[in-house]
Amino acid sequence: MESDHNQAVFLLDLRGVACPMNFVKTRLRLDKMATGELLEVLLDDGEPIESVTSSVTSEGHAVESSTKIEANYHRLIIRKTAAA
């Protein structure tokens, strides 16, 4: 993943973490970040990726990309927005 050199990129590996705790942990990490910073989240396939994507979008954050890595997990890149 490429980003601007001045931007911090944080990683959260939430594979194996059940809903809704995966979103809670994502939100707690986002709350500690500055506007414009990127968060990379690894999530299981199915409900986790759907739920976290929907929840962060509804809170006003930008989902920069969602990539299926293997048959059973995804990489979600979230940009923290000022509105959230």
VMD Tcl script that builds the backbone (N, CA, C; Angstrom):
set m [mol new atoms 252]
animate dup $m
set s [atomselect $m all]
$s set {name element resname resid chain x y z} {
  {N N MET 1 A 0.837 -1.177 0.000}
  {CA C MET 1 A 0.000 0.000 0.000}
  {C C MET 1 A 0.876 1.232 0.000}
  {N N GLU 2 A 0.554 2.176 -0.837}
  {CA C GLU 2 A 1.316 3.408 -0.902}
  {C C GLU 2 A 0.481 4.538 -0.318}
  {N N SER 3 A 1.120 5.444 0.362}
  {CA C SER 3 A 0.435 6.612 0.899}
  {C C SER 3 A 1.418 7.776 0.910}
  {N N ASP 4 A 0.915 8.966 1.229}
  {CA C ASP 4 A 1.793 10.123 1.336}
  {C C ASP 4 A 2.823 9.850 2.422}
  {N N HIS 5 A 4.026 10.340 2.239}
  {CA C HIS 5 A 5.099 10.064 3.192}
  {C C HIS 5 A 4.832 10.665 4.568}
  {N N ASN 6 A 4.005 11.700 4.649}
  {CA C ASN 6 A 3.739 12.348 5.920}
  {C C ASN 6 A 2.572 11.737 6.681}
  {N N GLN 7 A 1.931 10.733 6.127}
  {CA C GLN 7 A 0.771 10.152 6.776}
  {C C GLN 7 A 1.149 8.902 7.556}
  {N N ALA 8 A 0.620 8.834 8.764}
  {CA C ALA 8 A 0.804 7.629 9.563}
  {C C ALA 8 A -0.184 6.581 9.071}
  {N N VAL 9 A 0.249 5.343 9.097}
  {CA C VAL 9 A -0.635 4.230 8.746}
  {C C VAL 9 A -0.603 3.261 9.924}
  {N N PHE 10 A -1.767 2.991 10.464}
  {CA C PHE 10 A -1.879 2.100 11.610}
  {C C PHE 10 A -2.457 0.766 11.156}
  {N N LEU 11 A -2.104 -0.316 11.839}
  {CA C LEU 11 A -2.567 -1.649 11.482}
  {C C LEU 11 A -3.310 -2.270 12.652}
  {N N LEU 12 A -4.471 -2.847 12.346}
  {CA C LEU 12 A -5.251 -3.613 13.319}
  {C C LEU 12 A -5.542 -4.974 12.701}
  {N N ASP 13 A -5.079 -6.033 13.322}
  {CA C ASP 13 A -5.370 -7.386 12.846}
  {C C ASP 13 A -6.507 -7.934 13.694}
  {N N LEU 14 A -7.716 -7.927 13.121}
  {CA C LEU 14 A -8.903 -8.364 13.842}
  {C C LEU 14 A -9.445 -9.684 13.311}
  {N N ARG 15 A -8.587 -10.462 12.662}
  {CA C ARG 15 A -9.019 -11.784 12.216}
  {C C ARG 15 A -9.315 -12.625 13.450}
  {N N GLY 16 A -10.461 -13.284 13.440}
  {CA C GLY 16 A -10.855 -14.115 14.571}
  {C C GLY 16 A -11.621 -13.367 15.648}
  {N N VAL 17 A -11.775 -12.046 15.501}
  {CA C VAL 17 A -12.526 -11.252 16.474}
  {C C VAL 17 A -13.977 -11.174 16.009}
  {N N ALA 18 A -14.892 -11.533 16.895}
  {CA C ALA 18 A -16.316 -11.591 16.550}
  {C C ALA 18 A -16.964 -10.208 16.532}
  {N N CYS 19 A -18.044 -10.096 15.772}
  {CA C CYS 19 A -18.870 -8.887 15.770}
  {C C CYS 19 A -19.606 -8.823 17.103}
  {N N PRO 20 A -19.832 -7.695 17.702}
  {CA C PRO 20 A -19.474 -6.358 17.240}
  {C C PRO 20 A -18.112 -5.880 17.753}
  {N N MET 21 A -17.356 -6.742 18.417}
  {CA C MET 21 A -16.077 -6.302 18.993}
  {C C MET 21 A -15.093 -5.832 17.928}
  {N N ASN 22 A -15.158 -6.393 16.722}
  {CA C ASN 22 A -14.231 -5.937 15.684}
  {C C ASN 22 A -14.496 -4.470 15.328}
  {N N PHE 23 A -15.762 -4.065 15.292}
  {CA C PHE 23 A -16.062 -2.653 15.032}
  {C C PHE 23 A -15.679 -1.790 16.232}
  {N N VAL 24 A -15.956 -2.263 17.442}
  {CA C VAL 24 A -15.609 -1.498 18.645}
  {C C VAL 24 A -14.107 -1.214 18.671}
  {N N LYS 25 A -13.297 -2.223 18.387}
  {CA C LYS 25 A -11.842 -2.044 18.382}
  {C C LYS 25 A -11.403 -1.105 17.257}
  {N N THR 26 A -12.057 -1.199 16.107}
  {CA C THR 26 A -11.758 -0.290 14.991}
  {C C THR 26 A -12.073 1.142 15.387}
  {N N ARG 27 A -13.230 1.342 15.978}
  {CA C ARG 27 A -13.636 2.697 16.368}
  {C C ARG 27 A -12.710 3.268 17.439}
  {N N LEU 28 A -12.329 2.469 18.408}
  {CA C LEU 28 A -11.416 2.947 19.450}
  {C C LEU 28 A -10.084 3.397 18.847}
  {N N ARG 29 A -9.590 2.644 17.852}
  {CA C ARG 29 A -8.332 3.021 17.191}
  {C C ARG 29 A -8.522 4.315 16.408}
  {N N LEU 30 A -9.630 4.434 15.675}
  {CA C LEU 30 A -9.907 5.641 14.899}
  {C C LEU 30 A -10.023 6.867 15.803}
  {N N ASP 31 A -10.614 6.690 16.983}
  {CA C ASP 31 A -10.779 7.799 17.921}
  {C C ASP 31 A -9.436 8.376 18.358}
  {N N LYS 32 A -8.383 7.571 18.329}
  {CA C LYS 32 A -7.052 8.010 18.763}
  {C C LYS 32 A -6.231 8.609 17.623}
  {N N MET 33 A -6.766 8.559 16.412}
  {CA C MET 33 A -6.017 8.993 15.235}
  {C C MET 33 A -6.360 10.433 14.853}
  {N N ALA 34 A -5.452 11.049 14.122}
  {CA C ALA 34 A -5.677 12.399 13.600}
  {C C ALA 34 A -6.421 12.320 12.272}
  {N N THR 35 A -7.136 13.382 11.954}
  {CA C THR 35 A -7.843 13.473 10.684}
  {C C THR 35 A -6.881 13.247 9.523}
  {N N GLY 36 A -7.289 12.417 8.582}
  {CA C GLY 36 A -6.491 12.152 7.391}
  {C C GLY 36 A -5.589 10.939 7.509}
  {N N GLU 37 A -5.356 10.443 8.723}
  {CA C GLU 37 A -4.514 9.260 8.877}
  {C C GLU 37 A -5.248 8.021 8.389}
  {N N LEU 38 A -4.457 7.017 8.019}
  {CA C LEU 38 A -5.012 5.778 7.471}
  {C C LEU 38 A -4.912 4.645 8.475}
  {N N LEU 39 A -5.965 3.821 8.481}
  {CA C LEU 39 A -6.001 2.634 9.316}
  {C C LEU 39 A -6.207 1.425 8.417}
  {N N GLU 40 A -5.297 0.458 8.513}
  {CA C GLU 40 A -5.421 -0.801 7.784}
  {C C GLU 40 A -5.973 -1.831 8.761}
  {N N VAL 41 A -7.100 -2.441 8.391}
  {CA C VAL 41 A -7.754 -3.419 9.260}
  {C C VAL 41 A -7.863 -4.745 8.515}
  {N N LEU 42 A -7.427 -5.819 9.156}
  {CA C LEU 42 A -7.581 -7.162 8.608}
  {C C LEU 42 A -8.786 -7.791 9.268}
  {N N LEU 43 A -9.733 -8.244 8.451}
  {CA C LEU 43 A -11.005 -8.774 8.946}
  {C C LEU 43 A -11.351 -10.086 8.259}
  {N N ASP 44 A -12.092 -10.915 8.980}
  {CA C ASP 44 A -12.582 -12.164 8.406}
  {C C ASP 44 A -13.637 -11.878 7.347}
  {N N ASP 45 A -13.829 -12.837 6.466}
  {CA C ASP 45 A -14.840 -12.776 5.420}
  {C C ASP 45 A -16.232 -12.831 6.046}
  {N N GLY 46 A -17.232 -12.366 5.306}
  {CA C GLY 46 A -18.618 -12.466 5.752}
  {C C GLY 46 A -19.047 -11.281 6.590}
  {N N GLU 47 A -19.723 -11.570 7.704}
  {CA C GLU 47 A -20.276 -10.514 8.550}
  {C C GLU 47 A -19.236 -9.503 9.033}
  {N N PRO 48 A -18.031 -9.921 9.451}
  {CA C PRO 48 A -17.066 -8.917 9.924}
  {C C PRO 48 A -16.734 -7.838 8.896}
  {N N ILE 49 A -16.404 -8.204 7.677}
  {CA C ILE 49 A -16.052 -7.195 6.676}
  {C C ILE 49 A -17.260 -6.337 6.311}
  {N N GLU 50 A -18.432 -6.958 6.209}
  {CA C GLU 50 A -19.648 -6.211 5.868}
  {C C GLU 50 A -20.021 -5.236 6.975}
  {N N SER 51 A -19.985 -5.708 8.213}
  {CA C SER 51 A -20.389 -4.897 9.362}
  {C C SER 51 A -19.446 -3.718 9.593}
  {N N VAL 52 A -18.146 -3.973 9.597}
  {CA C VAL 52 A -17.186 -2.897 9.865}
  {C C VAL 52 A -17.208 -1.869 8.736}
  {N N THR 53 A -17.261 -2.328 7.500}
  {CA C THR 53 A -17.322 -1.395 6.360}
  {C C THR 53 A -18.539 -0.492 6.477}
  {N N SER 54 A -19.688 -1.085 6.727}
  {CA C SER 54 A -20.934 -0.321 6.850}
  {C C SER 54 A -20.887 0.653 8.020}
  {N N SER 55 A -20.374 0.207 9.148}
  {CA C SER 55 A -20.351 1.035 10.356}
  {C C SER 55 A -19.406 2.224 10.231}
  {N N VAL 56 A -18.193 2.014 9.710}
  {CA C VAL 56 A -17.260 3.140 9.603}
  {C C VAL 56 A -17.747 4.150 8.569}
  {N N THR 57 A -18.379 3.666 7.512}
  {CA C THR 57 A -18.932 4.569 6.498}
  {C C THR 57 A -20.073 5.392 7.086}
  {N N SER 58 A -20.927 4.762 7.875}
  {CA C SER 58 A -22.052 5.493 8.461}
  {C C SER 58 A -21.584 6.528 9.484}
  {N N GLU 59 A -20.390 6.346 10.035}
  {CA C GLU 59 A -19.832 7.330 10.959}
  {C C GLU 59 A -19.080 8.443 10.233}
  {N N GLY 60 A -19.007 8.355 8.908}
  {CA C GLY 60 A -18.415 9.430 8.130}
  {C C GLY 60 A -16.976 9.224 7.709}
  {N N HIS 61 A -16.376 8.102 8.059}
  {CA C HIS 61 A -15.007 7.826 7.627}
  {C C HIS 61 A -15.027 7.359 6.172}
  {N N ALA 62 A -13.895 7.485 5.497}
  {CA C ALA 62 A -13.803 7.091 4.092}
  {C C ALA 62 A -13.124 5.729 3.979}
  {N N VAL 63 A -13.788 4.801 3.308}
  {CA C VAL 63 A -13.173 3.513 3.021}
  {C C VAL 63 A -12.400 3.682 1.719}
  {N N GLU 64 A -11.071 3.712 1.828}
  {CA C GLU 64 A -10.209 3.930 0.670}
  {C C GLU 64 A -10.142 2.686 -0.210}
  {N N SER 65 A -10.119 1.503 0.408}
  {CA C SER 65 A -10.107 0.266 -0.369}
  {C C SER 65 A -10.500 -0.909 0.502}
  {N N SER 66 A -10.996 -1.931 -0.162}
  {CA C SER 66 A -11.334 -3.193 0.483}
  {C C SER 66 A -10.853 -4.286 -0.461}
  {N N THR 67 A -9.912 -5.092 0.015}
  {CA C THR 67 A -9.292 -6.101 -0.835}
  {C C THR 67 A -9.392 -7.468 -0.185}
  {N N LYS 68 A -9.870 -8.434 -0.947}
  {CA C LYS 68 A -9.882 -9.804 -0.442}
  {C C LYS 68 A -8.474 -10.358 -0.592}
  {N N ILE 69 A -7.875 -10.784 0.531}
  {CA C ILE 69 A -6.486 -11.232 0.537}
  {C C ILE 69 A -6.396 -12.729 0.280}
  {N N GLU 70 A -7.171 -13.476 0.985}
  {CA C GLU 70 A -7.235 -14.924 0.799}
  {C C GLU 70 A -8.708 -15.289 0.817}
  {N N ALA 71 A -9.009 -16.548 0.747}
  {CA C ALA 71 A -10.403 -16.978 0.722}
  {C C ALA 71 A -11.162 -16.567 1.983}
  {N N ASN 72 A -10.437 -16.328 3.063}
  {CA C ASN 72 A -11.135 -16.108 4.325}
  {C C ASN 72 A -10.876 -14.767 5.013}
  {N N TYR 73 A -10.133 -13.842 4.397}
  {CA C TYR 73 A -10.005 -12.531 5.043}
  {C C TYR 73 A -9.770 -11.394 4.053}
  {N N HIS 74 A -9.989 -10.172 4.576}
  {CA C HIS 74 A -9.935 -8.951 3.773}
  {C C HIS 74 A -9.041 -7.918 4.426}
  {N N ARG 75 A -8.512 -6.999 3.601}
  {CA C ARG 75 A -7.773 -5.830 4.071}
  {C C ARG 75 A -8.631 -4.608 3.757}
  {N N LEU 76 A -8.972 -3.868 4.784}
  {CA C LEU 76 A -9.786 -2.663 4.661}
  {C C LEU 76 A -8.901 -1.474 5.005}
  {N N ILE 77 A -8.860 -0.470 4.134}
  {CA C ILE 77 A -8.103 0.756 4.384}
  {C C ILE 77 A -9.108 1.869 4.644}
  {N N ILE 78 A -9.018 2.468 5.830}
  {CA C ILE 78 A -9.961 3.512 6.260}
  {C C ILE 78 A -9.198 4.804 6.487}
  {N N ARG 79 A -9.730 5.909 5.951}
  {CA C ARG 79 A -9.158 7.234 6.207}
  {C C ARG 79 A -10.050 7.934 7.220}
  {N N LYS 80 A -9.439 8.354 8.330}
  {CA C LYS 80 A -10.197 9.074 9.351}
  {C C LYS 80 A -10.572 10.442 8.814}
  {N N THR 81 A -11.835 10.799 8.991}
  {CA C THR 81 A -12.318 12.105 8.550}
  {C C THR 81 A -12.586 13.000 9.749}
  {N N ALA 82 A -12.628 14.289 9.491}
  {CA C ALA 82 A -12.869 15.269 10.561}
  {C C ALA 82 A -14.277 15.168 11.094}
  {N N ALA 83 A -15.205 14.750 10.236}
  {CA C ALA 83 A -16.618 14.701 10.629}
  {C C ALA 83 A -16.884 13.655 11.692}
  {N N ALA 84 A -16.035 12.633 11.749}
  {CA C ALA 84 A -16.307 11.521 12.662}
  {C C ALA 84 A -15.706 11.763 14.031}
}
mol reanalyze $m
mol bondsrecalc $m
mol representation Tube
mol addrep $m
